[in-house]
Amino acid sequence: MMRVAALPDLPDLTQSATLQALGELFWIGLLIGVGGVVVLGGVVILLHWAQGRPSSSPLVSGYERWLLALPHLLVMGVLLTATFYGGSTLARRYHDWEQAQLHSLANRVAGERMEQMAPQLLYTVLVPYRYLTYVDGQPVQVEEEQPENRYRDPIRSEILVELKQSPALGNWVYQGRVQATYQFRNDLPQSQRFQVLTPLPTGYRLLQDWQVKLEGESVDADPERELAPDQTLSLEISYGIQGGSRWIYDATNRLLAQFRLTIVAQGDPVEFASGIAPTLTTRQGDVTTYTWDFAQNVAVRDPFGVFTLSDPLPNTGILPRLLILSVGILAWWWFLLYLSIPPRLQDLGVSVSLFWATGLGLTYLSRVMPVAGGFLLMGGVLLALLAGLGENRQQSLSWILATLAGVVLPVGSLLIPYTGLGLSVAGIAGAGWLVVRSKTLPRTGIPLL
């Protein structure tokens, strides 16, 4: 089975090359940042001395405010970078886990199908044919006879298949018992010797108790019988079988008459091969009976029967996408916090710790429970813990509302089919919260302070 490759072009902290590149990037960024601060400070001081301005110059005071904000910017930059690399690494790991689950499921349901071919009567007739040859340079038409195989299909078919799934062998293995009764008729105007073709089933792991009976007497495989005109012949086939989670009956391109196939399946729900649904379905407990009953003539193009439905793997690909976008969600959350509270340095550390704690909880809870349930649980934990960061009731409410608009709504939007609409609602909620909060905050010009 084909396996989808890992997410391309994303850093992975479990790889040595990524760690080395991250280390080099850290030192380069640190040197550039420190150098830029020193150069900018020197330029401002030189301008101050050259113009003879007092220390309360707006340019100098503005620079001092940015120096006070610099620790926040540095901490945010480091934490956002760490979030990007951590989210990318976890996204690749979770993507690989999802693909491993899909690969394992595909291997369980893959393999050969148990297939039973419809029996037939085979007889040979001599068919005249003509061809041209040359005798003494003159064309001569020659007529001869050659043997040609012809077939007769059953005029009545009654097949009973009992299938069950054994827990000891796994839910993807069928154990079955097949009992089939067929009736043939010689519709030729003369007596004819027929060979009864009774093909063995294919795709099985175990075939036992194979038995063929003609007119109630056990015979070897593919026996021969002489039939008078309009004489009928009864054929019975029975056997036990064990194999994959698909059992089908193959009567491709044949005209069936008085056909009845009954499959009694015990275990997980099934789907119908080739999309040919049964004419009757009855259920009693964990046993379901499927019946294909065609009283008149019917022809089928493809084999039909049942196969076990695999348990779906819902929401695949959603959490890797969410983890990749985690750095954007964190930046949006901090943006709302700085424009509404604003937080202290220690609040940044606490917030990113809770962000990743609940993010990891959501990631791994989704393996054992629906992702929606994990989201509600982790979202409630995040809101409850962040409410304790406020020094008073108003700040606690600010933390909760900013987190709802900055984290809970964006993450929830990425977990539902209507992601675009959900993100729009999250953006409007964040903007609305800032409008309300701006009426109660002093206008300092630099929210970091």
KOLMI-667300 format. One record per residue (C-alpha): residue in one letter; x, y, z. Coordinates in steps of 0.2 Angstrom, whole numbers, padded with zeros to 4 digits, always signed. Each point is the difference from the previous one (the first is absolute). Layout:
<recs>
AXYZ ...
</recs>
This chain:
<recs>
M+0000+0000+0000 M+0006+0018-0004 R+0004+0010+0015 V-0001+0019+0000 A+0017+0009+0003 A+0003+0011+0015 L-0004+0018+0000 P+0013+0009-0012 D+0011+0014+0004 L-0003+0001+0019 P+0013+0000+0013 D+0001-0015+0011 L+0010+0003+0017 T+0003-0019+0001 Q+0012+0002-0015 S+0018+0006+0004 A+0001+0011-0016 T-0015+0010+0007 L+0007+0002+0017 Q+0016+0006-0008 A-0009+0012-0011 L-0010+0007+0015 G+0016+0003+0010 E+0008+0010-0014 L-0016+0010-0002 F-0001+0004+0018 W+0017+0007+0001 I-0001+0010-0016 G-0017+0007+0006 L+0007+0004+0017 L+0015+0009-0007 I-0011+0010-0012 G-0012+0005+0013 V+0014+0006+0013 G+0009+0009-0014 G-0015+0009-0006 V-0005+0005+0018 V+0018+0007+0003 V+0001+0009-0017 L-0017+0008+0002 G+0004+0006+0017 G+0016+0007-0005 V-0008+0010-0014 V-0014+0007+0012 I+0013+0005+0012 L+0011+0008-0013 L-0015+0010-0006 H-0004+0005+0017 W+0018+0007+0004 A+0001+0008-0017 Q-0016+0010+0002 G+0003+0004+0018 R-0017-0007+0005 P-0005-0004+0018 S-0002-0018+0006 S-0018+0002-0002 S+0001+0001-0019 P-0015-0009-0007 L+0012-0010-0011 V+0010-0006+0015 S-0015-0004+0011 G-0008-0010-0015 Y+0016-0010-0002 E+0000-0003+0019 R-0018-0006-0001 W+0005-0012-0014 L+0015-0006+0011 L-0012-0004+0014 A-0011-0010-0013 L+0015-0009-0007 P+0000-0014+0013 H-0018-0004-0005 L+0004+0000-0019 L+0015-0011+0003 V-0010-0012+0011 M-0014+0000-0013 G+0012-0003-0014 V+0008-0015+0009 L-0016-0008+0005 L-0008+0002-0017 T+0015-0008-0008 A+0000-0014+0012 T-0019-0002-0003 F+0003-0001-0019 Y+0013-0013+0001 G-0009-0010+0013 G-0017+0001-0009 S+0008-0005-0016 T+0009-0015+0008 L-0016-0006+0009 A-0010+0003-0017 R+0012-0012-0009 R+0000-0013+0014 Y-0019+0000+0001 H-0001-0001-0019 D+0011-0015+0000 W-0011-0008+0014 E-0016+0003-0011 Q+0008-0007-0015 A+0006-0015+0010 Q-0018-0003+0006 L-0006+0001-0018 H+0014-0011-0006 S-0005-0013+0014 L-0018+0001-0005 A+0003-0002-0018 N+0011-0016+0003 R-0014-0007+0011 V-0013+0002-0013 A+0011-0003-0015 G+0004-0017-0008 E-0009-0013-0010 R-0019-0002+0000 M-0009-0016+0003 E-0008-0003-0017 Q-0012-0014-0006 M-0002-0002-0018 A-0017-0007-0007 P+0000-0018-0006 Q-0003-0004-0018 L-0003-0014-0012 L+0013-0002-0013 Y-0003-0010-0016 T+0009-0001-0017 V-0008+0001-0017 L+0008-0002-0018 V-0002+0017-0009 P+0003+0000-0019 Y+0012+0013-0007 R+0007+0004-0017 Y+0016+0006-0006 L+0009+0002-0017 T+0015-0010-0006 Y+0009-0002-0016 V+0001-0016-0010 D+0011+0001-0016 G-0001+0019+0001 Q-0019+0000+0001 P-0010+0007+0015 V-0010-0014+0008 Q-0012+0003+0014 V+0001-0014+0014 E-0014-0003+0013 E+0005-0009+0016 E-0006-0001+0018 Q+0009+0006+0016 P-0005-0003+0018 E-0008+0015+0009 N-0003+0002+0019 R-0017+0006+0005 Y-0008+0003+0017 R-0017-0001+0009 D-0004+0010+0016 P-0011-0006+0014 I-0018+0002-0002 R-0002+0001+0019 S+0013+0005+0014 E-0002+0000+0019 I+0015+0005+0009 L+0001+0002+0019 V+0016+0008+0008 E+0003+0002+0018 L+0013+0012+0005 K+0007+0005+0017 Q+0015+0009+0007 S+0010-0008+0013 P+0008+0011+0013 A+0014-0012+0002 L+0005+0003-0019 G-0004+0018+0000 N-0016+0009-0007 W+0007+0000-0017 V+0000-0019-0003 Y-0016-0009-0005 Q-0004-0018+0005 G-0014-0007-0011 R-0010-0014-0006 V-0007-0001-0017 Q-0014-0012-0006 A-0006+0002-0018 T-0013-0009-0010 Y-0001+0001-0019 Q-0011-0007-0014 F+0005-0002-0018 R-0010-0006-0015 N+0005-0006-0017 D-0010+0011-0012 L+0008-0007-0015 P-0011-0011-0012 Q+0012-0015+0002 S+0009-0009+0014 Q+0016+0008+0005 R+0014-0004+0011 F+0004+0014+0012 Q+0015+0004+0012 V-0006+0008+0016 L+0013+0014+0003 T+0001+0003+0019 P+0014+0013+0003 L+0008+0001+0017 P-0002+0017+0009 T+0014+0012-0001 G+0008+0011+0012 Y-0002-0011+0016 R+0013-0003+0013 L-0008-0016+0005 L-0012-0012-0010 Q-0007-0015+0009 D-0013-0013-0003 W-0002+0003-0019 Q-0014-0011-0006 V-0009-0002-0017 K-0016-0010-0002 L-0009-0004-0016 E-0018-0007+0003 G+0005-0002+0018 E+0015-0011-0003 S+0018+0006+0004 V+0011+0002-0015 D+0017+0007-0004 A+0003+0017-0007 D-0006+0004-0018 P-0010-0016-0003 E-0008-0005-0016 R-0018-0005-0003 E-0011-0005-0015 L-0016+0009-0001 A-0015-0003-0011 P-0010+0014-0008 D-0009+0010+0014 Q+0008-0010+0014 T+0005+0009+0015 L+0015-0002+0011 S+0002+0005+0019 L+0016+0006+0006 E+0005+0003+0019 I+0016+0009+0006 S+0005+0002+0018 Y+0016+0006+0009 G+0007+0009+0014 I+0011+0015-0003 Q+0011+0013+0009 G+0007+0016-0008 G-0001+0018-0002 S-0014+0012+0005 R-0008-0002-0017 W-0011-0013-0008 I-0007+0002-0017 Y-0009-0011-0013 D+0006+0001-0018 A-0013-0003-0014 T+0007+0014-0012 N-0009+0001-0016 R-0011-0014+0003 L-0019-0001+0000 L-0006-0006+0016 A-0018-0007+0003 Q-0009-0005+0016 F+0016+0007+0010 R+0000+0001+0019 L+0016+0005+0010 T-0002+0001+0019 I+0015+0007+0010 V-0002-0002+0019 A+0013+0012+0007 Q+0005+0001+0018 G+0011+0014+0006 D+0003+0018-0006 P-0011+0009-0013 V+0004-0004-0018 E-0001+0008-0017 F-0005-0007-0016 A+0013-0004-0014 S-0003+0009-0016 G-0014+0010+0008 I-0013-0014-0003 A-0011+0001+0015 P-0010-0015+0006 T-0019-0001-0003 L-0003-0005+0018 T+0009+0004+0016 T-0005-0006+0017 R+0009+0002+0017 Q-0001-0010+0016 G+0013+0005+0014 D+0017+0001-0008 V-0005-0012-0014 T-0006+0008-0017 T-0007-0010-0014 Y+0002+0007-0018 T-0010-0007-0014 W+0002+0002-0019 D-0016-0008-0007 F-0002+0001-0019 A-0015-0010-0005 Q+0001+0005-0019 N+0015+0001-0011 V+0014+0012+0006 A+0017+0003-0006 V+0014+0008+0010 R+0016+0009-0007 D+0011-0001+0015 P+0002-0012+0015 F-0011+0004+0015 G+0000-0004+0018 V+0005+0008+0017 F+0015+0007+0008 T+0003+0006+0018 L+0000+0019+0002 S+0016+0007+0008 D-0002+0012+0014 P+0003+0018-0007 L+0014+0011+0006 P-0009+0016+0002 N+0008+0017-0001 T+0017-0005-0007 G+0011+0014-0005 I-0009+0013+0011 L+0012-0001+0015 P+0016+0001-0011 R-0007+0016-0008 L-0005+0007+0017 L+0018-0003+0007 I+0008+0008-0015 L-0011+0016+0003 S+0003+0000+0019 V+0013+0014-0002 G-0012+0011-0008 I-0014-0004+0013 L+0013+0004+0014 A+0005+0017-0009 W-0018+0005-0002 W-0004-0004+0018 W+0014+0010+0007 F-0005+0014-0012 L-0017+0001+0009 L+0008-0002+0017 Y+0012+0015-0003 L-0014+0011-0006 S-0012-0005+0014 I+0009-0003+0016 P+0016+0001-0003 P+0009-0015+0007 R+0017-0001+0010 L+0015-0010-0005 Q-0004-0014+0012 D-0018+0000-0008 L+0008-0004-0017 G+0009-0015+0007 V-0016-0006+0009 S-0011+0002-0015 V+0012-0009-0012 S+0002-0014+0012 L-0019-0002+0002 F-0002+0002-0019 W+0011-0015-0003 A-0006-0010+0014 T-0018+0001-0006 G+0006-0002-0018 L+0010-0016+0004 G-0015-0006+0010 L-0012+0003-0015 T+0012-0009-0012 Y+0002-0016+0010 L-0018+0000+0007 S-0006+0000-0018 R+0008-0018-0002 V-0012-0007+0013 M-0016+0011-0001 P-0008+0011-0013 V+0009+0016-0003 A-0015+0011+0004 G+0000-0008+0017 G+0018+0003+0003 F-0001+0018-0006 L-0014+0004+0012 L+0009-0008+0014 M+0017+0009-0003 G-0009+0016-0004 G-0008+0000+0017 V+0016-0004+0009 L+0009+0014-0009 L-0013+0013+0004 A-0001-0006+0018 L+0018+0002+0003 L+0003+0016-0009 A-0014+0008+0010 G+0012-0001+0015 L+0013+0012-0008 G-0011+0015+0002 E+0003+0011+0015 N-0018+0004+0002 R-0017-0005-0008 Q+0002+0012-0014 Q+0017-0007-0005 S-0006-0018+0002 L-0015+0004-0012 S+0012+0008-0012 W+0011-0016+0000 I-0015-0011-0003 L-0007+0011-0014 A+0016+0003-0009 T+0004-0019+0001 L-0017-0004-0007 A+0002+0012-0015 G+0019-0004-0002 V+0001-0019+0003 V-0016-0009+0003 L-0010+0007-0015 P+0015-0002-0013 V+0004-0018+0006 G-0018-0004-0001 S-0002+0007-0017 L+0014-0011-0006 L-0009-0016+0007 I-0016+0003-0010 P-0004-0001-0018 Y-0004+0018-0001 T+0017+0007+0004 G-0001+0016-0010 L-0016+0005+0008 G+0007-0005+0017 L+0015+0010-0002 S-0010+0015-0005 V-0010-0001+0016 A+0016-0001+0010 G+0007+0015-0008 I-0016+0010+0002 A-0001-0005+0018 G+0018+0005+0003 A-0003+0017-0008 G-0016+0002+0010 W+0009-0004+0016 L+0014+0013-0004 V-0013+0013-0003 V-0009-0003+0016 R+0017-0001+0010 S+0007+0016-0008 K-0013+0011+0009 T+0007-0006+0017 L+0019+0000-0003 P+0011+0016+0001 R+0007+0006-0017 T+0019-0002+0003 G+0004-0003-0018 I+0011-0015+0004 P-0011-0014+0007 L+0016-0010+0005 L+0003+0013+0014 
</recs>
